Amino acid sequence: MSECIFCKIRDGEIPSDKVYEDDQVFVFRDIHPKAEVHLLMVPREHIGSLNNLAPQHDGLVAHMLRLLPQLAREQGLDDGFRTIINTGKGGGQEVFHLHIHLLGGSDLPGF
């Protein structure tokens, strides 16, 4: 996946404003934020989208979802936050490496 921008960010080939990392995920600030807080959570494993998940990814997905509230609290989003997973070109996905947007704060646009 040498052409994947998120793999390059994960591997440190492209600088990012890292917020969190562990052995399963990498989290960084979006360079074109749509809200006061706009983080991107990507799995370390290259998975193209939700369409490419398999049973062996169940633990990873659970880890990602359980980590989101912790990250939101650490960003001061005590009153709530939004998560978005775009899937496929028709779903607005632009980078084909599974990722979750975590958004919140006073600039959160309507939905």
PyMOL commands that set and color helices and strands:
alter all, ss='L'
color gray80, all
select helices_A, chain A and resi 5-10+50-52+55-74+89-91
alter helices_A, ss='H'
color red, helices_A
select strands_A, chain A and resi 18-21+25-29+37-43+82-84+100-104
alter strands_A, ss='S'
color yellow, strands_A
deselect
rebuild
show_as cartoon
